[in-house]
């Protein structure tokens, strides 16, 4: 779990956004999907 937290923090660093835009895009989609699911579950 600690590793996942580190990865999510690294995700927002500009240098990582430039290094792997495809991975960044997929991560963004995954995060957005999770947020939408959480939103509808809590609604």
MIKE-791849 format. One record per residue: residue number from 1; residue in three letters; chain; x, y, z of N, C-alpha, C in turn. Coordinates in pm, whole numbers, always signed. Example, Ala and Ser with C-alpha at 12.3 -4.5 7.8 and 13.67 -1.06 7.14 Angstrom:
ATOM:1:ALA:A:+1319:-569:+780:+1230:-450:+780:+1320:-330:+780
ATOM:2:SER:A:+1285:-225:+708:+1367:-106:+714:+1290:+3:+787
//
This chain:
ATOM:1:UNK:A:+84:-120:+0:+0:+0:+0:+87:+125:+0
ATOM:2:UNK:A:+197:+119:+74:+287:+234:+79:+343:+265:-59
ATOM:3:UNK:A:+375:+159:-133:+427:+179:-269:+322:+248:-356
ATOM:4:UNK:A:+197:+210:-341:+90:+272:-420:+75:+420:-388
ATOM:5:UNK:A:+92:+454:-261:+83:+594:-222:+196:+672:-288
ATOM:6:UNK:A:+315:+615:-287:+429:+682:-350:+405:+700:-499
ATOM:7:UNK:A:+350:+600:-562:+324:+608:-706:+222:+716:-736
ATOM:8:UNK:A:+121:+727:-654:+19:+828:-679:+75:+969:-657
ATOM:9:UNK:A:+171:+981:-564:+235:+1111:-544:+324:+1143:-664
ATOM:10:UNK:A:+398:+1044:-711:+486:+1063:-826:+406:+1097:-951
ATOM:11:UNK:A:+286:+1047:-955:+198:+1067:-1070:+177:+1215:-1101
ATOM:12:UNK:A:+178:+1297:-997:+149:+1439:-1015:+273:+1524:-1040
ATOM:13:UNK:A:+391:+1460:-1042:+514:+1535:-1067:+529:+1561:-1217
ATOM:14:UNK:A:+557:+1684:-1256:+566:+1721:-1398:+665:+1637:-1476
ATOM:15:UNK:A:+780:+1604:-1416:+880:+1527:-1491:+826:+1389:-1528
ATOM:16:UNK:A:+743:+1333:-1442:+685:+1202:-1473:+575:+1214:-1578
ATOM:17:UNK:A:+507:+1326:-1579:+404:+1347:-1681:+470:+1350:-1819
ATOM:18:UNK:A:+588:+1408:-1826:+660:+1417:-1954:+721:+1283:-1992
ATOM:19:UNK:A:+763:+1207:-1892:+833:+1082:-1921:+740:+975:-1976
ATOM:20:UNK:A:+619:+968:-1924:+528:+861:-1967:+386:+912:-1983
ATOM:21:UNK:A:+360:+986:-2089:+225:+1042:-2112:+117:+936:-2127
ATOM:22:UNK:A:+153:+823:-2186:+53:+717:-2205:+14:+658:-2069
ATOM:23:UNK:A:+114:+631:-1987:+85:+578:-1853:+7:+682:-1773
ATOM:24:UNK:A:+45:+807:-1788:-24:+915:-1718:-171:+921:-1759
ATOM:25:UNK:A:-195:+910:-1888:-332:+915:-1938:-414:+799:-1883
ATOM:26:UNK:A:-358:+680:-1884:-431:+565:-1832:-457:+579:-1683
ATOM:27:UNK:A:-358:+633:-1610:-377:+655:-1467:-487:+756:-1442
ATOM:28:UNK:A:-490:+860:-1523:-594:+964:-1509:-732:+904:-1530
ATOM:29:UNK:A:-745:+819:-1631:-873:+755:-1661:-915:+664:-1545
ATOM:30:UNK:A:-819:+589:-1492:-849:+499:-1380:-894:+578:-1258
ATOM:31:UNK:A:-821:+685:-1226:-855:+768:-1110:-993:+831:-1129
ATOM:32:UNK:A:-1018:+882:-1249:-1148:+945:-1278:-1262:+844:-1262
ATOM:33:UNK:A:-1240:+724:-1312:-1341:+620:-1302:-1371:+586:-1156
ATOM:34:UNK:A:-1264:+574:-1077:-1282:+544:-935:-1358:+656:-865
ATOM:35:UNK:A:-1323:+780:-896:-1390:+894:-833:-1538:+896:-869
ATOM:36:UNK:A:-1569:+867:-995:-1709:+864:-1040:-1785:+753:-968
ATOM:37:UNK:A:-1723:+635:-955:-1789:+525:-885:-1814:+562:-740
ATOM:38:UNK:A:-1714:+619:-675:-1729:+659:-535:-1840:+763:-522
ATOM:39:UNK:A:-1844:+856:-616:-1946:+961:-612:-2087:+902:-617
ATOM:40:UNK:A:-2108:+808:-709:-2241:+750:-723:-2276:+657:-607
ATOM:41:UNK:A:-2175:+592:-550:-2201:+505:-434:-2242:+590:-314
ATOM:42:UNK:A:-2177:+704:-297:-2204:+790:-181:-2327:+877:-201
ATOM:43:UNK:A:-2369:+892:-323:-2478:+984:-354:-2608:+945:-285
//
